[in-house]
């Protein structure tokens, strides 16, 4: 009996090390597998919270996909999607493409974001979970939900997965910077990524997607740039109030230097890397599998994609946008074009050295 206890005692360190090694390997290869999920984040622990605040057709799907590659992350794609083409300012709800606004109790919207960050998902039913295909975490639960019919059972599983995640990442195009102070005060570990893109590129992408049929490019430019101006100015206020928690990122930077910027983002947000992180970045930005569909995120060359509006937009439309967006384009870090040749010659940079955001 004593000999058996001695052998077991000697084996304990080996068995413990083996279990830890297997757990680490499983976490890296399958961050949502049951063994990894046994490591629940306890109340009071420092779960990383990330909010990507951005605009329709600004490269946000690629950015969200990049962030959710971090093992153990729980990614929520557009939890306010049910509000369709609206954006929420302080005490107002506005139509995205016209900026026609009316009064609205925006505390309700803050409440939704609050609930998501605290993984209180059941009360919102499926509104915050659609479309699920954009979230690796939620998609990992689909087989379980199909094998055990019942909405509540499925939601409980998803909510548990959220609670056990090391980071909760949320992406939205439907809130303004003015709604963030209360969230930043409540969640000391919340970091905000303000994702910007050259408005000319945004508007070209919206036009191709059929979003400008009812408004035209000038009115759409006015609505977009008014919102950009408001958010950029408010972002400066928040950066002073909450140092090192509001970061401005340009889609063009991600497209042109994807690996460098990806590493900077991960370091800033304190996210863990997956083993195939650099391979994923390469395949989705530089020279991976060509897939240039409108809503896809895999690009044969993301740098060319970010500049493609210069070949598609008419010179007259570009000048109309620049007139309407006077000052905003420069704030983001770009200059106006001088003539048709300047527009279409993509070897000429439109960047200005000192970005004012």
Secondary structure, DSSP 8 states (H G I E B T S, - for coil): -HHHHHHHHHHHHHHHHHHHHHHHHHHHH-TTSHHHHTS---TTS--EEEEEE--TTSSHHHHHHHHTTSTTEEEEE-TTGGG-SEEEETTEEEETTT--EEE--THHHHHHHHHHHTT--GGGTTTTT-SGGG-HHHHTTHHHHHHS--HHHHHHHHHHHHHT-SEEEEEESSB-GGG-HHHHHH-TTEEEEEEE--HHHHHHHHHHTTTTTTT-HHHHHHHHHHHHHHHHHHHHHHHHHSTTSEEEEEHHHHHHSHHHHHHHHHHHHT----TTHHHHHHHHHTSSS----TT----S-HHHHHHTHHHHS-HHHHHHHHHHTTTHHHHHTB----SHHHHH-TTS--B-SS---
